[in-house]
Amino acid sequence: MSAVAFLASVGWPVIDRFRIGSTFAISPHGLFIAIGFMIGAWLFGRIAAGRGVDERAINSVVLWSLIGAIVGARFFYVVAHWSEFAPKPIESIYIWKGGISLLGGIAGATIANAINIRRFGLRFFQVADALVAPLALGIAVGRIGDLIIGDHLGKPTSWLLAWTYHGGTLAPPWSCQIGALTCSADLQNGAYRETITDTGATLQHLIVNGTSEKLGAVVEQGVGVHQTAMYDMILAWILFAILWWFIKQPRREGIATLLFAGYYGCCRLLEDFLRIDKRFGPLTGSQWTALGVVILVMIVWAIWGVTKRPGPTTPPRPKIRRSRAAPAPEPTPTG
């Protein structure tokens, strides 16, 4: 690899499992999703409590967010990739084999809580405005697991943040020859084959004729590939910083939620152009979802701007202080 190519790339050996002994192993992907969820839930609890939301309501929102996110993440992934599950539909519930949609998880949690919070007499945006900053933080932390396992690799590129393969077993659909430092995958319904080595990446058309297949013209080449999970993590950290500043002051209820939805929707809409994923027309399933969200945000924002109807105002973000241990009581004198 030339000096220029070395400077224009980042990379590391991927780790598909953290192994403890010979029998126990845990996926970094699932581990960091769990850590991100717990950190986000903790922060939501502090923000919501500072805004007067009852503890029972907070716990209920966290529980139903977890249930809705798991169901939604798997459901929307299966819908978008149904051709892969049609031969064996039972495998659609095998979530432990991988295959989830982040946007589907957000949608599932949103639907579950839109129904759930009515039991506590809470308004949708009242809860959502307290959730968006913790959600952005949870996404940023959760993406660390994607980077460790080498997930969400995109098209070949030679720009500054091109990701290069340094060994390890990549997540499916990749097949790796560890000793040769080579991995390949058939992508976008078998239309393309991408090959990644420690020296570069190549995307080619895949021509299938009956039981035989051959590689066609080279579509793109580069020193590495776009690591879209890394882009998403960086953008999520930026979004968290923006929201953390934004909710510091009182705002019209719903504005923080629209800011999150519009920003993250645009991010996913752009990021997926760098992926080689199943498409429905010109866009992936995630892009269609993100486009719908962005359009809805623009409509709601326009209606609020034109009508200028006053709405509830969220209180400023409460200061998050470290809890200190209460001083020990003074000993009672004995006579």
N, C-alpha and C positions, 0 to 999 in steps of 0.2 A: 504494500500500500504506500503511495507517495506521501510526502510530507503534507501536501495540500489536502489530500483526502483524509489523512489522519486528523488534521486540525478541523476538518469539516465533518466531524462525526463524533457520536457518543455511543457507548455500548458497555455491556457487562455480561457475564455468564448468567443465564437464567436458572432459576430454581423452581422446579415443578412442585416439590413437596418439602416441608420441614420434617425431617425424620428423627424420631426418638427411639433408639434401639432398632430392632429388626421388624417390629410388628406395628408400631404406631407412627402415623404420618398425618400431617395436616396441610391443606392447601394454603399458600400465602394469599391467594385470591380471596377465599372465604374468610380467612383470619382478619384481613384488613377491612373487608366489608363490615364484619362484626365490630371491629374497633371503631371504625368511622361511625357506625350506627350508634354505638354507646356514647361516644363523645358528643355527637349531635343531639342525642336524647338528653344527656346531662345539661348541655347548654340551653336547649329548649326549655327544660324545667326551670332553670334559673331566670331566663327572660320572661317566660309566661307567669311564673310566680311573682316576679317584680311588677307585673301588669295586673295582678289581682286575680289570675285564673286559679280556680280551686285545685288542690293537689289531686283529688280523685279524677278530675277532668284531665289533668296533665298525664297521669298514669294511664288513663284510658286511651288518650291520643297516641302515646308511645306504643302501647300494646297493639292498637289497630293499625298503626303505621307499619309495624313489623309484619303483621299478618297480611295486610294489603300489599306491601312491597314484595313479599315472597310470592304471593299468588300472581300479582300483576306482572312481575319481572319474568316469571316463567310463561304465563299465558300469552303475553304479547310476543315473546320470542318464538313460541311454538306457532302462533298464527303467522308470523312473518317467514318462518322456515318450515311450513307444513309439509312441503314435498319431501323433506328429510324424515318426517315422522309417519307419513302416510302408510308405508309398508308395515310398520309396527307401532300403532297408535299408543299402546301401553307405555312406550318409552317416553311419551310426552310428559309423564309425571316423574321421570327419573332425573330430578333436578340435581342430584349429586354427581351426575355425569357431565355437568356443565351446560351452559346455554341459558343466559338470562339477559334481560334488556333493562338497562338503567332507567330509560324513559318509561318503560312499562312498569317498573317498580314505583316510580314517582306517581304515575297515573293510578296504580292500584291503591297506594296509600292515600292519595287525594280522594278517590271515590269512597273508600272505607270511612274516612273521617268526615266527609261531607254529610254522611248519614249519622255517624256516631255522635258528633258534637251537639246535635239537636237535643239529645237527652239532658245536656247540661245548660241549655239555653244560651249557647255561645253562637256568635256569628262566624261565618266561614272565614272572612278576611281577618277577623279578630285573632283567630288561631293561626292562620296562614302567615300573617305578618311576623309572628313570633317564631315561626318554623323556618323561614327561608334562609336566614344567616346560618343557623345550625345545619341545615341541609347542604348548603354550599361547602361548609367545613367538612361534613361527613363525606361528600363526594371527593373532595381533595385528599382526604386521608385514605379512603377506600381505593383510590386509583394507585396507591403505592403497591398494593398487591398485584395489580395488572402489570406494573413495571417489573416486578420481581419474576413473574412467570413468563414475561414476554408476550403479553396478549395485545390484541387490537393492532397488529402490524399492518401498515398500509402500503402504498405504492413505492417503487424505488425512487430514490432521490439522492442528490449530492449536496444538499444545503447544509448549513451550519449544524443543525440538530439531527442530521441523518443518523439513524440507529443501526449499529453494526452488531452482528452475531458473534459472540465470544464463547459459545459452547453451552451445553445443557439441552434439556428436552423442552421444546416449545409446546404450547397448548394446542390441542386439535383445532383445525384440521391439518396441522403441520406434522410432517414425518421427518425425523432427523437421523442422520448418520453421525453419531457423536464423534467418532474417531476422525472422520473426514471433515468435521465442522461444516456440514452441509445440511440444510433443511429445505423441503419443498412442500407446496400445498396446491391443490386444485381449488380455484376460487370462482365465485360468481356463477354457481351452477355448472362448474366444469368448463366455463368458457376460457379461463386463463389458468396458467400454471406459473407460480412465482417461486423462484429459487433464491435462497439466501446462503451465502458463505461468509467466511471471515474476511473476505476481500471485496465483496460486492453483492449486489442484488440484481436479478433480471426478471422481468415480467414478459411472458410470451403467450400468444394465442395457443389454445389446445384444440387440436382437430381430432375428433372422435369419429371413427368409421366402423360401426358394428362393435366388434370386440377389440379392435385395434385402435391405437391412438398415437399421434405424433405431434411434435412441437412445431408450431408455425412461426410467423414473423415475430420478431422482438418488438414489444410495445414500448417498454421503458427500461432504462438501466440506471444504476447509481452506485455510490459507494456503500449505501445502506438503504433503509426504508423509513418512511414516515412512522414514527411511534405516536399514534394518535392518542393513546392513553396518557402519554406524557404531556401532550398539548392540552388535553382536557384537564389534567391535574393542575397545570400552571394557570389556566383560565379560571378554574374553580377557586384557587387561592386568591386570585385577583378579585373575583366576584365576592368572596367572603369579606375581603378587606373593604370593598365598596359598600356592601350592605352593613358591615359593622359600623362604618362611619355614618351611613345614611340613617340608620335607626337610632342614632344617638340623640336626634332631635324629634319632637312630635311631628308626625306626618299624617296626611289624610289616610284613613284606613283603606288598605288595598294597594297603595302605591308601591310599597316594598315588595309585595307579591308580584305585581306586574313587572317591576324592575328585574326580579329574579327570572321570571318566565321569559321575558323578552331577551335578556342577555344570554341565558343558557340556551334558549331555543335557537338564537342566531349562531352560537358557538357550535352546536351539534349540526346545524344545517350546513355550515362551512366545513367542519371536520370530516364529515362523511364523504365529501368529494375526494378526500385523500385515501379512503378505504376502498377495498375491492370486495364489496358485499353484494348480496342478492338485491336486485333492483326491481321496482315496480314502475315501469316506464323509465323516466330519467332519474328518479330518486330512490333511495333506500327507504325501508319502512320507517326508520328513525327520522329520516329527513322529512317525510310526509307528515309525521307526527309533529316534529319541530316547526315545520312551516305552518301547520294548523294552529299551533300555540301562538306563534308570533303574530299571525293574522288576527286571532282572537284578542291578544293584548292590544294591538293597534286599534281595534274596533272599540274596546272598552275604554281605552285611554281617550279616544276621540269623543265618545259619548260624554264622558266626564268633563272633558275640556269644553265642549260646546254648550252643554246644559248648565255647567257650573253649579250643579246641585251640591249643597253642603253635605258632607258625610261625617261619620264618627272620626275622631282623631285618635291615633294611637299615642300613648304616653311615650316619653323618651326611653331609650334603652336603659334598664337599671344597671348600675355599676356592679360588676362581678368581683366580689372580694373573696379572698381566701378565708375560709372559716378558721377561727382560732379556737384552741381548746380553752374551755372556761377555767378560770383560776381555781385551784383547789381550795375548798372551804377551810377556814381557820379551825384548828382543833378546839373542841369545847373544853374549857377548863373543868377539871374534876376537883371536888372538894375532899 
